[in-house]
Amino acid sequence: MENSFDYDYVIIGSGFGGSVSALRLSEKGYKVLVIEKGKWYKKEDFPKTNWQLKKWLWLPTFKMFGILKMTIFRHATIISGVGVGGGSLVYANTLPIPKSEFFNSGNWKGLANWEEELKPHYTVAEKMLGAVKNPKFYDADIALQKVAMQMGRTKEFEAPKVSVYFGKSDVEVKDPFFNGEGPDRVGCNFCGQCMTGCPNNAKNSLDKNYLYLAQKKGAKVIAEKLVTSVKTIDNDSGNLGYIIDFKDATSYFDKGSDSVKTKGVIFSGGVLGTVRLLLDMRSKKYLPNLSDEVGNHIRTNNENLSLITSRDKDLDLSKGIAIGSIFSPDDHGHVEAVRYGAGSNFWKILIIPMVFGKNVFIRIFQLLKELILHPTVWLGNYFRKDYAKRTVILLFMQHLDSTIKLKRGWFNLSSKVTTGAKPTPFIPMAKTLADKVAKEINGNAFMMSTDILLGSPSTAHILGGAVIGKDKEHGVIDKYQKVFGYQNMYVCDGSAMSANPGVNPSLSITAMTERAMSFISKK
């Protein structure tokens, strides 16, 4: 039986959880396969701006196989990454550690001393991802700093830790992180293009650390393959292994499917990938022992995205790294100054003036009033050639908790509210911050049209759906991130996160996966 397996572990997805798993399992002597539906990207493959939609957006129906995916649900519009390296290709590099509330709330509360247990793994994760504080502030950061001073929160303003190599600008050097074992790197030039894919080889995306080193240890990574099923071999508990079926994800024609046999499986496809696949496998009776909690306890990080466009031509709000500054305006959340590189003006076609209102009819009335009273402010944005240089995005996140559930619908997944208030983009503090920044940079505040018309927030930090619980009735995985009811099956990605961190979650996903992998013995 031992020789009949193709792999010891198959990892579905190559984001923060999948990449960590690949390296740590390979180091322990396991034969590992990583399956990723997106493409391999080198620095020259990324879009120069987000107008290059075929390289930027993931819309397979329209034969667009880029690095960013937008999925619209009733209660949230989800922005996620696609490609070898997952969300690390498009995320804003930011690596904060959540406050203590995160470790003592949610489904995992009381199952371990999470804050203490994860401390050493956060340290390892920071080292692996090259976390250092942003060394330079630019126009957008300075504007946010002034707002922090106005609000009496100067001490709360800081440069975040980020996963960027700040060597000499545009100078290539031998690997500075892993004693020469990693790839050559180039110093950041603060072009602001982090979220359209770093063109300078300065961003510490996963293909330059965890995945790169995993491959050197023997892990195999196959791209452009979509996993369609996970089935047990002759036994419902999976102790005899699994069959993984997958097909081409970017082919114009259906070429059929392939399959591999493996002793173990790690789901690391992010919330949309993992939850969708688990729901399908339970529905088709391929994995009938899965908990009924699959798809439940999903959190949006309670976010608001506002876009402030300045009328001042002397400002360059695109200069810097994707997120260069951060501060907490109150005890419940924090705000970050976010930017895209010059020329990445695509978002302007999806935004409308910021208006708040209890229902869509009030908001539409307010929009019509804006159009009548300030037509040039609204319509002028669509013709602005230097939109990214004139725009700062404010990302506000808070710790306040609410959850939704994803379930299988007629044609796709659908969402519904389960606990707490419905996720909303209409957060009073977010509006206060937007108004203050707008005044500081002589600008106007806008929001995503989907947020205002649907009344649901846009988020790049969707979490949960396969959470940690004390048993099958309270979660999908145990405190070691093993799936209840199955052998050698784990969930290691954002869907395992069992509470609202209130901050960018990438470092926490990395640390949690480091911990989970530490419990797996050497082969």
C-alpha positions in Angstrom: 0.0 0.0 0.0 2.9 2.4 0.8 4.2 2.4 -2.8 0.7 3.0 -4.3 0.6 6.6 -3.2 1.8 9.4 -5.5 2.3 11.8 -2.6 2.3 11.9 1.1 0.4 15.2 1.1 -1.4 17.2 -1.6 -1.9 20.8 -0.8 -4.8 22.6 -2.5 -3.8 26.2 -2.9 -0.5 28.1 -2.7 -1.3 31.1 -0.5 0.0 31.7 3.0 -1.3 28.4 4.5 -0.4 26.3 1.5 3.1 27.7 1.1 4.0 27.3 4.8 2.6 23.7 4.7 4.7 22.9 1.6 7.9 24.0 3.2 7.5 22.5 6.6 6.2 19.1 5.3 9.1 18.9 2.8 11.6 19.6 5.5 10.1 16.7 7.5 10.8 14.3 4.6 7.3 14.1 3.1 6.6 14.0 -0.7 4.5 17.1 -1.4 2.4 18.3 -4.3 0.9 21.8 -4.4 -2.0 22.4 -6.8 -2.7 26.0 -7.7 -5.5 27.1 -10.1 -3.7 30.4 -11.0 -0.6 31.0 -13.1 3.1 31.4 -12.3 4.2 35.0 -12.4 7.6 36.6 -12.8 8.2 40.3 -12.3 7.9 40.9 -16.0 4.6 39.1 -16.2 2.6 41.4 -13.9 0.4 44.1 -15.4 2.0 47.5 -15.7 -1.2 49.0 -14.5 -4.6 47.6 -13.6 -6.0 48.7 -17.0 -4.3 45.5 -18.3 -7.3 43.5 -17.3 -6.3 40.2 -18.8 -3.2 40.2 -16.5 -4.9 41.7 -13.5 -8.4 40.2 -13.2 -9.3 36.6 -12.8 -12.5 36.1 -14.9 -12.1 32.6 -16.6 -15.4 33.0 -18.4 -13.9 35.9 -20.4 -10.5 34.1 -20.6 -9.0 36.6 -18.2 -6.5 34.8 -15.9 -5.0 37.6 -13.8 -4.0 37.8 -10.2 -7.1 39.5 -8.6 -10.6 38.0 -8.3 -13.7 39.9 -7.3 -16.7 37.9 -6.1 -20.0 39.6 -5.3 -22.3 38.2 -2.6 -25.4 39.7 -1.0 -23.5 40.6 2.1 -20.0 41.3 0.9 -17.9 41.8 -2.2 -14.8 39.7 -1.8 -11.4 40.6 -3.3 -8.9 37.7 -3.3 -5.7 36.7 -5.0 -5.0 34.0 -7.6 -1.7 32.7 -8.8 1.3 30.8 -7.4 1.8 32.6 -4.1 -1.9 33.2 -3.7 -2.9 36.4 -2.0 0.7 37.4 -1.5 0.9 38.5 -5.1 -1.8 41.2 -4.6 -1.9 41.9 -0.9 -0.5 45.1 0.6 2.5 43.6 2.3 1.2 44.5 5.8 2.0 42.2 8.7 0.4 43.3 12.0 -0.2 41.1 15.0 -3.8 41.3 16.3 -4.7 42.7 19.8 -5.5 40.3 22.6 -9.2 40.3 21.9 -8.6 38.2 18.8 -7.0 35.4 20.8 -9.8 35.3 23.4 -12.9 35.4 21.3 -14.7 33.5 18.6 -15.1 29.7 18.2 -11.6 28.9 19.3 -11.9 30.7 22.7 -10.6 28.6 25.6 -9.3 25.7 23.5 -5.7 26.8 24.0 -3.7 29.8 25.2 -3.6 31.1 21.7 -1.7 34.3 22.3 1.1 32.5 24.1 1.2 29.5 21.9 1.3 31.5 18.7 4.0 34.0 19.9 7.0 32.0 18.7 5.2 31.2 15.4 4.6 34.9 14.8 8.3 35.4 15.3 9.2 32.7 12.8 6.6 34.0 10.3 7.9 37.6 10.5 11.5 36.3 9.8 10.4 34.2 6.9 8.3 37.0 5.3 11.1 39.5 5.9 8.9 41.8 8.1 10.5 45.3 8.7 8.9 48.7 9.4 8.3 50.9 6.4 11.2 53.4 6.4 9.7 56.2 4.4 6.5 58.3 4.5 5.1 60.0 1.4 2.2 62.3 0.7 -0.6 59.9 1.6 1.0 58.9 4.9 1.8 62.5 5.8 -1.9 63.4 5.3 -3.0 60.5 7.6 -0.4 61.5 10.2 -1.9 65.1 10.3 -5.4 63.6 10.8 -4.1 61.5 13.7 -2.6 64.7 15.2 -5.9 66.5 14.9 -7.7 63.6 16.6 -5.2 63.6 19.5 -4.0 60.1 18.5 -0.4 61.0 17.5 1.0 58.1 19.6 -1.3 55.7 17.7 0.2 56.6 14.3 3.0 54.4 13.1 4.8 52.8 10.2 3.5 49.2 9.8 5.7 46.1 9.5 5.7 45.0 5.9 7.1 42.2 3.8 9.3 44.2 1.4 13.1 44.2 0.8 14.3 47.8 1.5 17.8 47.5 0.0 19.3 50.0 -2.3 16.6 51.2 -4.7 16.7 49.2 -8.0 19.9 47.4 -7.1 20.0 43.6 -7.4 21.7 41.6 -4.6 22.2 38.0 -3.7 19.5 36.6 -1.4 19.6 38.8 1.8 17.2 36.6 3.8 18.2 32.9 3.8 21.9 32.9 3.7 22.0 32.7 0.0 19.5 29.9 -0.3 16.7 32.2 -1.7 16.5 34.1 -5.0 18.3 37.3 -5.8 16.4 40.4 -4.8 16.1 44.1 -5.8 15.6 47.1 -3.4 12.2 48.7 -3.3 11.8 52.0 -5.3 8.5 53.0 -3.7 6.6 52.9 -7.0 3.3 51.9 -5.2 2.7 49.0 -7.5 2.7 46.3 -4.8 -1.0 45.3 -5.4 -0.8 44.9 -9.1 2.3 42.7 -8.7 5.7 44.0 -7.8 7.6 44.7 -11.0 10.9 45.2 -9.2 11.5 41.9 -7.3 11.3 43.8 -4.0 8.1 42.4 -2.5 8.6 39.3 -0.3 5.8 37.3 -1.9 5.5 33.6 -1.1 7.2 32.4 -4.3 10.4 34.1 -2.9 10.5 32.5 0.5 8.3 29.6 1.6 7.4 28.2 -1.8 10.9 28.8 -3.2 12.5 26.9 -0.4 9.9 24.2 -0.4 10.7 23.4 -4.0 14.4 23.2 -3.2 13.4 20.6 -0.6 11.6 18.6 -3.2 8.0 19.9 -3.2 6.3 20.0 -6.6 4.1 22.9 -7.6 1.7 22.6 -10.5 -0.1 25.7 -11.7 -3.3 26.3 -13.7 -5.0 23.2 -12.3 -8.4 23.3 -10.5 -9.2 20.6 -7.9 -12.6 19.3 -8.6 -13.0 16.5 -6.0 -11.4 15.0 -2.9 -12.5 11.4 -2.2 -11.5 8.8 0.4 -10.0 5.5 -0.8 -12.4 2.6 0.3 -13.0 4.1 3.8 -15.0 7.1 5.0 -12.4 8.2 7.6 -9.6 8.6 5.0 -7.1 6.4 6.9 -6.5 4.5 3.6 -5.8 7.8 1.8 -7.4 10.0 -0.7 -7.9 10.5 -4.5 -7.6 14.1 -5.7 -9.1 14.9 -9.1 -8.2 18.1 -10.9 -8.5 19.7 -14.4 -7.0 22.6 -16.4 -8.1 25.9 -15.0 -7.0 28.1 -17.9 -7.5 26.0 -21.0 -9.9 27.1 -23.7 -11.1 23.5 -24.2 -11.9 20.8 -21.7 -9.0 18.4 -21.7 -10.5 16.0 -19.1 -9.2 15.5 -15.6 -6.2 14.0 -13.9 -6.0 12.4 -10.5 -3.4 11.5 -7.8 -3.4 9.3 -4.7 -2.2 10.8 -1.5 -2.0 9.9 2.2 -3.0 13.3 3.4 -4.7 16.5 2.2 -4.4 20.1 3.2 -7.0 22.6 2.1 -5.4 26.0 1.5 -7.5 27.6 -1.2 -8.7 30.6 0.9 -12.2 30.9 2.1 -13.8 30.9 -1.4 -11.7 27.9 -2.6 -11.7 25.8 0.5 -15.3 26.4 1.6 -16.7 25.9 -1.9 -14.8 22.6 -2.3 -15.8 21.3 1.2 -19.4 22.1 0.6 -19.4 20.4 -2.8 -17.6 17.3 -1.3 -20.2 17.0 1.5 -23.1 17.5 -0.9 -21.8 14.8 -3.3 -21.2 12.4 -0.3 -17.5 12.2 -1.2 -16.7 13.5 2.3 -19.9 12.7 4.2 -18.4 13.1 7.7 -17.7 16.8 7.3 -19.2 19.0 10.0 -22.5 20.8 9.3 -20.5 24.0 10.3 -18.8 24.1 6.9 -19.5 27.6 5.5 -20.5 29.0 8.9 -18.8 31.6 11.1 -17.5 33.7 8.2 -16.2 37.2 9.1 -15.5 40.2 6.9 -13.2 42.1 9.4 -15.9 44.8 9.5 -14.3 47.0 6.9 -14.9 50.2 5.0 -13.0 51.2 1.8 -13.2 54.9 1.0 -11.3 56.6 -1.9 -10.3 60.2 -1.5 -9.4 62.1 -4.6 -7.4 65.3 -4.3 -7.8 68.4 -6.5 -4.2 69.4 -5.7 -2.0 68.6 -8.7 1.2 68.9 -6.6 0.4 65.8 -4.5 1.6 62.3 -5.6 -0.5 59.9 -3.5 0.7 56.9 -5.5 4.3 57.2 -4.3 5.3 54.8 -1.5 4.5 51.2 -0.7 0.9 49.8 -0.8 0.3 50.5 2.9 2.8 52.9 4.4 1.1 54.1 7.5 -1.5 53.1 10.1 -3.2 54.5 13.2 -6.0 53.6 15.6 -8.6 56.5 15.8 -10.5 54.6 18.6 -10.3 51.5 20.7 -12.2 49.4 18.2 -10.4 49.7 14.9 -7.6 51.2 12.8 -7.2 52.9 9.5 -4.5 52.5 6.8 -3.4 54.7 3.9 -3.5 52.5 0.8 -2.2 53.3 -2.7 -1.9 52.0 -6.2 0.9 52.9 -8.6 0.7 55.7 -11.1 -1.5 54.8 -14.0 -3.5 52.2 -12.2 -6.7 54.1 -12.6 -9.2 51.3 -13.1 -11.0 51.7 -9.8 -12.3 55.1 -10.9 -15.0 53.5 -13.1 -16.4 51.6 -10.1 -16.7 54.5 -7.6 -19.4 57.0 -6.8 -19.6 59.8 -4.1 -19.6 58.7 -0.5 -23.2 58.8 0.8 -24.7 57.2 3.9 -28.3 56.2 4.4 -30.5 53.6 6.0 -31.7 52.2 2.7 -30.8 52.2 -1.0 -33.6 54.7 -1.9 -32.2 57.3 0.5 -28.7 56.7 -0.9 -29.9 57.0 -4.5 -31.7 60.2 -3.7 -28.5 61.6 -2.1 -26.5 60.5 -5.2 -28.9 62.3 -7.5 -28.5 65.4 -5.4 -24.7 65.1 -5.7 -25.0 64.8 -9.4 -27.1 67.9 -9.7 -25.2 70.0 -7.2 -21.6 68.9 -7.9 -21.6 67.3 -11.4 -17.9 68.1 -12.1 -16.7 66.5 -8.8 -18.4 63.2 -9.7 -18.1 63.0 -13.4 -14.7 64.7 -13.5 -13.1 61.6 -11.9 -14.0 59.4 -14.8 -11.9 61.6 -17.1 -9.0 62.1 -14.8 -5.8 60.7 -16.3 -3.7 60.9 -13.2 -6.4 59.3 -10.9 -4.1 57.0 -9.0 -1.6 59.8 -8.3 -4.4 62.0 -6.9 -6.2 59.2 -4.8 -5.6 57.7 -1.4 -7.6 54.7 -0.3 -8.5 54.5 3.3 -9.0 51.0 4.7 -10.8 51.0 8.0 -11.1 47.8 10.0 -12.6 47.1 13.4 -12.8 44.3 16.0 -16.5 44.4 16.4 -17.9 41.0 15.5 -20.6 39.7 13.1 -20.7 36.6 11.0 -22.3 35.4 7.8 -22.7 31.9 6.3 -22.0 30.7 2.8 -24.1 27.9 1.4 -24.7 26.2 -1.9 -27.3 27.9 -4.1 -28.9 26.9 -7.4 -25.9 28.0 -9.5 -23.3 29.3 -7.0 -22.6 30.1 -3.4 -25.0 32.5 -1.5 -24.7 34.3 1.8 -26.8 35.0 4.8 -26.3 36.7 8.1 -26.0 34.4 11.1 -24.9 36.3 14.2 -24.5 40.0 15.1 -25.4 42.9 12.9 -25.3 42.6 9.1 -21.9 43.6 7.7 -22.1 47.2 6.5 -19.8 49.7 4.8 -21.6 52.6 6.5 -19.3 52.9 9.6 -19.5 56.4 11.2 -15.8 56.4 12.2 -14.8 55.6 8.6 -16.8 58.6 7.3 -15.3 60.8 9.9 -11.8 59.8 8.8 -12.7 60.1 5.1 -14.0 63.7 5.6 -10.9 64.7 7.6 -8.5 63.3 5.0 -10.5 64.9 2.2 -10.2 68.2 3.9 -6.5 67.7 4.5 -5.7 67.0 0.9 -8.3 69.3 -0.7 -10.3 66.3 -2.0 -13.6 64.5 -2.2 -14.6 61.2 -0.7 -15.9 58.3 -2.8 -16.8 54.6 -2.2 -17.3 51.5 -4.3 -20.6 51.6 -6.1 -21.4 48.0 -5.0 -20.9 49.1 -1.4 -23.4 52.0 -1.7 -26.0 50.3 -3.9 -26.0 46.9 -2.3 -25.3 48.1 1.2 -22.6 45.5 1.7 -18.9 46.1 2.2 -16.0 45.2 0.0 -13.3 43.2 1.8 -10.0 41.6 1.0 -10.0 39.9 4.3 -12.8 37.3 4.2 -12.2 34.8 7.0 -13.7 31.6 8.5 -16.1 29.0 7.1 -14.0 26.0 8.3 -13.2 27.2 11.8 -11.6 25.7 14.8 -14.1 24.3 17.4 -14.1 22.0 20.4 -16.0 19.4 18.4 -17.8 18.7 15.2 -20.9 20.6 16.4 -18.9 23.8 17.0 -16.4 23.8 14.2 -14.9 22.0 11.2 -11.4 21.5 12.5 -9.8 20.8 15.9 -7.2 23.0 17.7 -4.5 21.3 15.6 -6.4 22.3 12.4 -7.2 18.7 11.6 -10.7 18.1 10.0 -13.1 16.4 12.3 -14.0 12.9 11.1 -11.0 12.4 8.8 -7.4 11.3 9.1 -4.5 13.3 7.7 -6.8 16.1 6.5 -6.2 19.7 7.5 -7.4 23.2 6.8 -4.6 25.8 6.7 -5.8 29.2 5.3 -8.0 32.1 6.2 -11.1 29.8 6.5 -9.5 28.3 9.6 -9.5 31.7 11.4 -12.0 31.5 14.2 -12.3 35.1 15.4 -12.2 38.6 14.0 -8.6 39.9 14.0 -9.5 43.4 13.1 -6.2 43.7 11.2 -4.7 42.4 8.0 -4.7 38.6 8.6 -1.8 37.3 6.5 0.7 37.1 9.3 -1.8 35.3 11.5 -2.6 32.7 8.8 1.1 32.1 8.5 1.7 31.8 12.2 -1.3 29.5 12.7 -0.1 27.2 9.9 3.4 27.2 11.3 1.9 26.0 14.6 -0.3 23.4 12.9 2.6 21.9 10.9 4.8 21.8 14.1 2.5 19.0 15.4 3.1 16.7 12.4 6.0 14.4 13.1 8.9 13.7 10.7 8.3 11.0 8.2 
